[in-house]
Amino acid sequence: MLLAEIISVGTELLFGEIVDTNAAFLARELGERGVILHRKTVLGDNLGRVSAAITLALSRADLVILGGGLGPTDDDLTRESIADALGETPGEDPELLAWLEGLYAARGREMPQVNRKQTWLIPSAEALPNPVGTAPGWFVRTEGPEHQKYIVALPGPPREMHRMWREQVLPRLPLPDHALVSTTIHTQGIGESNVAELLAGLTQNANPSVATYARKTGVDVRVAASAETEAQARELMAPLLETVRAHLSRWTWGEDGQTLAGTLGDGLAGRSLGVIEAGSAGALCGLLADTAGFLDAAVTGDHARLITLGLTPVTLRDAGLVSEGAALELAAGAREHLGADIGLAVVVSVTGENAGQVHAAISSAKGHKAASVNWPGDAAQMRERAAVTALALAYRALRAGGELA
């Protein structure tokens, strides 16, 4: 068993100026390899606090991963913090210095002297090459009271960190022998509390386990199991996975790496899709951008333009733009005026007393269908919710056995 902690370093992370996507990436990577992650910590650029956090993490974990703080400036203090925690003195490594100077020379530039700190190493540290940046990482081996422990320092930019992790760190780690497998079931149209009720009792299992997560496109349910081999883990997980699938079948739209837009593309079955959006600022088109069959779109809130796309003045006057009637007319208009086999429309109000009201509609030669949602939030949330409502409606209508399949 390998216990791990993650320490994210950077005042910009602490104050929320940058979202800490690196820690989320590492958490997934560790979990997939059977490493048990106990804690994640975010600290500002402070030598004393980072050093103390490393010391504490080493007292309870086998692997401590630090992200960020490997730049050349005075507030990049990860190297100094590791050295302080271990009581070692950093010094310039001649090979790293030659590499870094050569990197600048190849670009026709002279290396600023401030960058020399990026060539530092301590006796227990091994430099990790960075082929896409100027900050080498550190891989530190240190003796614990019972066995060897490891400190890994990775650069902050995700492009640099991801590559260094996969190419340099993973081959050096003594990863556990046992396997961890999981399947994530994607649902839509049911709340997390309702999912919890349906799965009552199952979420108390330890191995295999069930966990729920609220996502932009609905609620995800992750079923996982660990065992000595992958085959044993899958065999252990299988009965519980089938039980969860059966409980959620009414609301499930996909699993693991599938996307809602991608499953909609499958449901189109070679037919073309036209989209009209009013009030959602192109959020639906953004989700559909790479979907096979997505033919054309109109994104506008202009009443005159929408009338040319199928909205009748009578509906606009009597029901308003944000109404089921308007969505149905625009879905039919998407077929007629955009030349598509399937028309999909969404209208949403993000301001005023009707803020949060969403109407979506789909139209095909086989008929039409509409769906509505009324849930306030900020403008971005409401537009996102409108786009997902339209996608979910289209998926349900076009999947095998759906009304418009």
DOSEZA-893927 format. One record per residue (C-alpha): x, y, z. Coordinates in nm, 2 decimals, always signed. Example, Ala and Ser with C-alpha at 12.3 -4.5 7.8 and 13.67 -1.06 7.14 Angstrom:
BEGIN
ATOM      x      y      z
ATOM  +1.23  -0.45  +0.78
ATOM  +1.37  -0.11  +0.71
// end
This chain:
BEGIN
ATOM      x      y      z
ATOM  +0.00  +0.00  +0.00
ATOM  +0.13  +0.34  -0.10
ATOM  -0.01  +0.65  +0.08
ATOM  +0.01  +0.98  -0.09
ATOM  -0.04  +1.35  -0.02
ATOM  -0.06  +1.64  -0.27
ATOM  +0.07  +1.99  -0.18
ATOM  -0.03  +2.26  -0.44
ATOM  +0.20  +2.56  -0.40
ATOM  +0.10  +2.91  -0.52
ATOM  -0.06  +3.22  -0.37
ATOM  -0.27  +3.25  -0.70
ATOM  -0.41  +2.90  -0.62
ATOM  -0.48  +2.98  -0.26
ATOM  -0.67  +3.30  -0.35
ATOM  -0.87  +3.13  -0.63
ATOM  -0.71  +3.33  -0.91
ATOM  -0.62  +3.00  -1.08
ATOM  -0.82  +2.68  -1.05
ATOM  -0.61  +2.39  -0.93
ATOM  -0.67  +2.15  -1.21
ATOM  -0.33  +1.98  -1.15
ATOM  -0.43  +1.83  -0.82
ATOM  -0.75  +1.69  -0.97
ATOM  -0.54  +1.53  -1.25
ATOM  -0.29  +1.38  -1.00
ATOM  -0.57  +1.25  -0.78
ATOM  -0.72  +1.06  -1.08
ATOM  -0.38  +0.93  -1.18
ATOM  -0.31  +0.81  -0.83
ATOM  -0.65  +0.64  -0.79
ATOM  -0.62  +0.46  -1.12
ATOM  -0.29  +0.31  -1.01
ATOM  -0.41  +0.19  -0.66
ATOM  -0.23  +0.47  -0.47
ATOM  -0.43  +0.59  -0.17
ATOM  -0.45  +0.96  -0.16
ATOM  -0.52  +1.09  +0.20
ATOM  -0.49  +1.46  +0.17
ATOM  -0.47  +1.76  -0.07
ATOM  -0.33  +2.09  +0.06
ATOM  -0.31  +2.43  -0.10
ATOM  -0.05  +2.68  +0.03
ATOM  +0.07  +3.02  -0.06
ATOM  +0.43  +3.10  -0.15
ATOM  +0.57  +3.09  +0.20
ATOM  +0.89  +2.91  +0.28
ATOM  +0.81  +2.83  +0.64
ATOM  +0.46  +2.70  +0.57
ATOM  +0.55  +2.49  +0.27
ATOM  +0.85  +2.34  +0.46
ATOM  +0.63  +2.26  +0.76
ATOM  +0.37  +2.10  +0.53
ATOM  +0.63  +1.88  +0.37
ATOM  +0.76  +1.77  +0.71
ATOM  +0.41  +1.69  +0.83
ATOM  +0.32  +1.51  +0.51
ATOM  +0.63  +1.29  +0.53
ATOM  +0.53  +1.18  +0.88
ATOM  +0.21  +1.02  +0.76
ATOM  +0.25  +0.95  +0.38
ATOM  +0.49  +0.75  +0.16
ATOM  +0.47  +0.98  -0.14
ATOM  +0.45  +1.36  -0.12
ATOM  +0.38  +1.54  -0.45
ATOM  +0.43  +1.92  -0.48
ATOM  +0.30  +2.11  -0.77
ATOM  +0.42  +2.46  -0.87
ATOM  +0.68  +2.69  -0.72
ATOM  +0.96  +2.57  -0.95
ATOM  +1.00  +2.90  -1.15
ATOM  +1.30  +3.13  -1.14
ATOM  +1.16  +3.42  -0.92
ATOM  +1.20  +3.49  -0.55
ATOM  +0.85  +3.37  -0.47
ATOM  +0.91  +3.03  -0.63
ATOM  +1.01  +2.84  -0.31
ATOM  +0.94  +2.47  -0.36
ATOM  +1.30  +2.38  -0.40
ATOM  +1.41  +2.58  -0.09
ATOM  +1.12  +2.43  +0.11
ATOM  +1.21  +2.07  +0.03
ATOM  +1.57  +2.14  +0.11
ATOM  +1.47  +2.30  +0.44
ATOM  +1.24  +2.02  +0.54
ATOM  +1.52  +1.76  +0.48
ATOM  +1.80  +1.97  +0.62
ATOM  +2.00  +1.97  +0.29
ATOM  +2.17  +2.25  +0.11
ATOM  +2.08  +2.31  -0.26
ATOM  +2.35  +2.38  -0.52
ATOM  +2.38  +2.44  -0.89
ATOM  +2.41  +2.12  -1.10
ATOM  +2.66  +2.17  -1.39
ATOM  +2.47  +1.95  -1.63
ATOM  +2.14  +2.13  -1.56
ATOM  +2.31  +2.47  -1.60
ATOM  +2.46  +2.37  -1.93
ATOM  +2.12  +2.24  -2.05
ATOM  +1.94  +2.55  -1.95
ATOM  +2.20  +2.79  -2.10
ATOM  +2.18  +2.58  -2.42
ATOM  +1.81  +2.61  -2.43
ATOM  +1.82  +2.99  -2.42
ATOM  +2.11  +3.00  -2.67
ATOM  +1.91  +2.78  -2.92
ATOM  +1.64  +3.06  -2.91
ATOM  +1.90  +3.33  -2.97
ATOM  +1.87  +3.46  -2.61
ATOM  +2.10  +3.49  -2.32
ATOM  +1.98  +3.32  -2.00
ATOM  +1.88  +3.56  -1.73
ATOM  +2.09  +3.50  -1.41
ATOM  +1.77  +3.46  -1.21
ATOM  +1.71  +3.13  -1.39
ATOM  +2.02  +2.97  -1.23
ATOM  +1.80  +2.86  -0.93
ATOM  +1.62  +2.63  -1.17
ATOM  +1.95  +2.43  -1.19
ATOM  +1.96  +2.36  -0.81
ATOM  +1.96  +2.01  -0.67
ATOM  +2.01  +1.87  -0.32
ATOM  +2.20  +1.55  -0.26
ATOM  +1.89  +1.33  -0.23
ATOM  +1.72  +1.48  -0.54
ATOM  +1.73  +1.36  -0.90
ATOM  +1.64  +1.61  -1.17
ATOM  +1.34  +1.53  -1.39
ATOM  +1.38  +1.65  -1.75
ATOM  +1.13  +1.91  -1.87
ATOM  +1.12  +1.90  -2.26
ATOM  +0.86  +2.17  -2.28
ATOM  +0.97  +2.42  -2.02
ATOM  +1.26  +2.57  -1.83
ATOM  +1.18  +2.41  -1.48
ATOM  +1.32  +2.06  -1.42
ATOM  +1.14  +1.87  -1.16
ATOM  +1.28  +1.69  -0.86
ATOM  +1.25  +1.32  -0.76
ATOM  +1.37  +1.29  -0.40
ATOM  +1.43  +0.96  -0.21
ATOM  +1.45  +0.99  +0.16
ATOM  +1.46  +0.72  +0.43
ATOM  +1.16  +0.70  +0.66
ATOM  +1.15  +0.52  +0.99
ATOM  +1.04  +0.19  +0.83
ATOM  +1.10  +0.23  +0.45
ATOM  +1.20  +0.47  +0.18
ATOM  +0.98  +0.77  +0.11
ATOM  +0.95  +0.99  -0.19
ATOM  +0.90  +1.36  -0.27
ATOM  +0.81  +1.47  -0.62
ATOM  +0.82  +1.83  -0.73
ATOM  +0.64  +1.91  -1.05
ATOM  +0.61  +2.24  -1.25
ATOM  +0.28  +2.43  -1.24
ATOM  +0.19  +2.46  -1.61
ATOM  -0.04  +2.17  -1.68
ATOM  +0.13  +2.09  -2.02
ATOM  +0.46  +2.05  -1.85
ATOM  +0.33  +1.88  -1.54
ATOM  +0.13  +1.61  -1.72
ATOM  +0.41  +1.51  -1.95
ATOM  +0.67  +1.50  -1.67
ATOM  +0.44  +1.29  -1.45
ATOM  +0.38  +1.03  -1.71
ATOM  +0.72  +1.01  -1.87
ATOM  +0.95  +1.07  -1.57
ATOM  +0.77  +1.01  -1.24
ATOM  +0.55  +0.70  -1.30
ATOM  +0.85  +0.49  -1.41
ATOM  +1.03  +0.58  -1.09
ATOM  +0.75  +0.50  -0.84
ATOM  +0.71  +0.17  -0.67
ATOM  +0.34  +0.14  -0.76
ATOM  +0.12  -0.11  -0.58
ATOM  +0.07  -0.45  -0.73
ATOM  -0.31  -0.45  -0.69
ATOM  -0.54  -0.32  -0.95
ATOM  -0.82  -0.07  -0.93
ATOM  -1.10  -0.06  -1.19
ATOM  -1.40  +0.16  -1.22
ATOM  -1.70  +0.24  -1.44
ATOM  -1.87  +0.58  -1.43
ATOM  -2.24  +0.59  -1.53
ATOM  -2.37  +0.92  -1.66
ATOM  -2.73  +1.02  -1.59
ATOM  -2.95  +1.32  -1.67
ATOM  -3.28  +1.43  -1.55
ATOM  -3.25  +1.31  -1.20
ATOM  -3.10  +1.50  -0.90
ATOM  -2.82  +1.37  -0.68
ATOM  -3.05  +1.33  -0.38
ATOM  -3.29  +1.12  -0.59
ATOM  -3.00  +0.90  -0.71
ATOM  -2.89  +0.86  -0.35
ATOM  -3.24  +0.73  -0.26
ATOM  -3.24  +0.49  -0.55
ATOM  -2.90  +0.35  -0.45
ATOM  -2.98  +0.35  -0.07
ATOM  -2.74  +0.11  +0.10
ATOM  -2.52  +0.05  -0.20
ATOM  -2.31  +0.37  -0.13
ATOM  -2.21  +0.22  +0.21
ATOM  -2.00  -0.05  +0.04
ATOM  -1.62  -0.03  +0.08
ATOM  -1.50  -0.26  -0.19
ATOM  -1.66  -0.26  -0.44
ATOM  -1.78  +0.10  -0.38
ATOM  -2.04  +0.34  -0.52
ATOM  -2.01  +0.72  -0.52
ATOM  -2.22  +1.00  -0.68
ATOM  -2.09  +1.32  -0.83
ATOM  -2.29  +1.62  -0.96
ATOM  -2.17  +1.73  -1.30
ATOM  -2.27  +1.99  -1.56
ATOM  -2.45  +1.72  -1.77
ATOM  -2.62  +1.55  -1.48
ATOM  -2.52  +1.31  -1.20
ATOM  -2.23  +1.07  -1.24
ATOM  -2.22  +0.74  -1.04
ATOM  -1.88  +0.57  -1.01
ATOM  -1.86  +0.20  -0.93
ATOM  -1.51  +0.09  -0.84
ATOM  -1.33  -0.22  -0.70
ATOM  -0.97  -0.32  -0.62
ATOM  -0.81  -0.66  -0.61
ATOM  -0.47  -0.82  -0.68
ATOM  -0.54  -0.84  -1.05
ATOM  -0.76  -0.65  -1.30
ATOM  -0.96  -0.96  -1.38
ATOM  -1.03  -1.02  -1.01
ATOM  -1.13  -0.65  -0.96
ATOM  -1.37  -0.66  -1.25
ATOM  -1.52  -0.99  -1.13
ATOM  -1.57  -0.83  -0.78
ATOM  -1.72  -0.51  -0.93
ATOM  -1.95  -0.68  -1.19
ATOM  -2.26  -0.77  -0.97
ATOM  -2.27  -0.43  -0.81
ATOM  -2.23  -0.25  -1.14
ATOM  -2.52  -0.44  -1.30
ATOM  -2.74  -0.36  -1.00
ATOM  -2.65  +0.01  -1.03
ATOM  -2.72  +0.01  -1.40
ATOM  -3.06  -0.15  -1.34
ATOM  -3.16  +0.11  -1.09
ATOM  -3.05  +0.40  -1.31
ATOM  -3.15  +0.27  -1.66
ATOM  -3.43  +0.52  -1.70
ATOM  -3.19  +0.81  -1.67
ATOM  -2.86  +0.68  -1.80
ATOM  -2.72  +0.82  -2.13
ATOM  -2.36  +0.69  -2.13
ATOM  -2.06  +0.56  -1.94
ATOM  -1.70  +0.66  -1.88
ATOM  -1.55  +0.87  -2.16
ATOM  -1.87  +0.92  -2.35
ATOM  -2.01  +1.27  -2.38
ATOM  -2.38  +1.37  -2.41
ATOM  -2.32  +1.54  -2.74
ATOM  -2.14  +1.23  -2.87
ATOM  -2.42  +1.00  -2.78
ATOM  -2.66  +1.24  -2.96
ATOM  -2.44  +1.21  -3.26
ATOM  -2.49  +0.84  -3.25
ATOM  -2.87  +0.89  -3.22
ATOM  -2.87  +1.10  -3.54
ATOM  -2.78  +0.79  -3.73
ATOM  -2.66  +0.98  -4.04
ATOM  -2.92  +1.25  -4.03
ATOM  -2.83  +1.62  -4.02
ATOM  -2.90  +1.85  -3.72
ATOM  -2.99  +2.22  -3.74
ATOM  -2.99  +2.43  -3.42
ATOM  -3.15  +2.76  -3.33
ATOM  -3.05  +2.93  -3.00
ATOM  -3.21  +3.23  -2.84
ATOM  -3.07  +3.36  -2.51
ATOM  -2.81  +3.09  -2.46
ATOM  -2.52  +3.27  -2.63
ATOM  -2.42  +2.97  -2.84
ATOM  -2.37  +2.74  -2.54
ATOM  -2.55  +2.45  -2.72
ATOM  -2.34  +2.50  -3.04
ATOM  -2.03  +2.49  -2.83
ATOM  -2.12  +2.15  -2.69
ATOM  -2.21  +2.02  -3.04
ATOM  -1.90  +2.16  -3.22
ATOM  -1.75  +1.82  -3.28
ATOM  -2.07  +1.62  -3.32
ATOM  -2.11  +1.42  -3.64
ATOM  -2.42  +1.54  -3.83
ATOM  -2.42  +1.90  -3.68
ATOM  -2.50  +2.09  -4.00
ATOM  -2.58  +2.45  -3.92
ATOM  -2.70  +2.69  -3.65
ATOM  -2.85  +3.03  -3.59
ATOM  -2.77  +3.21  -3.26
ATOM  -2.97  +3.52  -3.20
ATOM  -3.21  +3.70  -2.97
ATOM  -3.33  +3.94  -3.24
ATOM  -3.71  +3.90  -3.28
ATOM  -3.71  +4.00  -3.65
ATOM  -3.44  +3.74  -3.73
ATOM  -3.62  +3.47  -3.53
ATOM  -3.94  +3.54  -3.72
ATOM  -3.76  +3.47  -4.05
ATOM  -3.65  +3.14  -3.89
ATOM  -4.00  +3.02  -3.81
ATOM  -4.12  +3.20  -3.50
ATOM  -4.47  +3.34  -3.56
ATOM  -4.56  +3.69  -3.45
ATOM  -4.87  +3.55  -3.28
ATOM  -4.66  +3.32  -3.06
ATOM  -4.42  +3.60  -2.99
ATOM  -4.70  +3.83  -2.89
ATOM  -4.92  +3.59  -2.69
ATOM  -4.66  +3.35  -2.53
ATOM  -4.33  +3.54  -2.57
ATOM  -4.00  +3.43  -2.70
ATOM  -3.92  +3.22  -2.39
ATOM  -4.20  +2.97  -2.42
ATOM  -4.27  +2.61  -2.53
ATOM  -4.46  +2.74  -2.83
ATOM  -4.17  +2.95  -2.95
ATOM  -3.92  +2.66  -2.90
ATOM  -4.14  +2.42  -3.10
ATOM  -4.18  +2.67  -3.39
ATOM  -3.81  +2.74  -3.40
ATOM  -3.73  +2.36  -3.39
ATOM  -3.95  +2.32  -3.70
ATOM  -3.79  +2.63  -3.85
ATOM  -3.44  +2.48  -3.80
ATOM  -3.54  +2.20  -4.03
ATOM  -3.70  +2.42  -4.29
ATOM  -3.47  +2.72  -4.29
ATOM  -3.14  +2.55  -4.21
ATOM  -3.20  +2.25  -4.44
ATOM  -3.16  +1.99  -4.17
ATOM  -3.33  +1.65  -4.11
ATOM  -3.36  +1.72  -3.74
ATOM  -3.43  +2.06  -3.59
ATOM  -3.33  +2.15  -3.23
ATOM  -3.41  +2.48  -3.06
ATOM  -3.36  +2.63  -2.72
ATOM  -3.48  +2.95  -2.57
ATOM  -3.38  +3.08  -2.23
ATOM  -3.43  +3.39  -2.01
ATOM  -3.12  +3.49  -1.81
ATOM  -3.26  +3.82  -1.67
ATOM  -3.58  +3.96  -1.53
ATOM  -3.86  +3.79  -1.34
ATOM  -3.85  +3.48  -1.57
ATOM  -3.47  +3.43  -1.52
ATOM  -3.39  +3.06  -1.53
ATOM  -3.68  +2.96  -1.75
ATOM  -3.57  +2.73  -2.03
ATOM  -3.77  +2.57  -2.31
ATOM  -3.62  +2.32  -2.56
ATOM  -3.78  +2.15  -2.86
ATOM  -3.69  +1.90  -3.12
ATOM  -3.86  +1.84  -3.46
ATOM  -3.83  +1.56  -3.72
ATOM  -4.04  +1.41  -3.99
ATOM  -4.17  +1.17  -3.73
ATOM  -4.30  +1.45  -3.50
ATOM  -4.18  +1.68  -3.23
ATOM  -4.12  +1.69  -2.85
ATOM  -4.05  +1.97  -2.60
ATOM  -3.89  +2.00  -2.25
ATOM  -3.88  +2.28  -1.99
ATOM  -3.67  +2.37  -1.69
ATOM  -3.71  +2.66  -1.45
ATOM  -3.41  +2.69  -1.22
ATOM  -3.24  +3.03  -1.15
ATOM  -2.86  +3.09  -1.12
ATOM  -2.61  +3.32  -1.27
ATOM  -2.62  +3.38  -1.65
ATOM  -2.35  +3.13  -1.73
ATOM  -2.52  +2.86  -1.52
ATOM  -2.86  +2.92  -1.69
ATOM  -2.71  +2.91  -2.04
ATOM  -2.52  +2.59  -1.96
ATOM  -2.84  +2.44  -1.82
ATOM  -3.03  +2.54  -2.13
ATOM  -2.78  +2.37  -2.35
ATOM  -2.78  +2.05  -2.15
ATOM  -3.16  +2.05  -2.14
ATOM  -3.17  +2.06  -2.52
ATOM  -2.90  +1.79  -2.56
ATOM  -3.08  +1.56  -2.31
ATOM  -3.41  +1.61  -2.49
ATOM  -3.26  +1.53  -2.83
ATOM  -3.08  +1.23  -2.69
ATOM  -3.39  +1.08  -2.54
ATOM  -3.60  +1.15  -2.85
ATOM  -3.35  +1.01  -3.09
ATOM  -3.20  +0.71  -2.91
ATOM  -3.32  +0.36  -3.00
ATOM  -3.68  +0.33  -2.89
ATOM  -3.72  +0.71  -2.85
ATOM  -4.02  +0.90  -2.99
ATOM  -3.82  +1.03  -3.30
ATOM  -3.57  +0.75  -3.35
// end
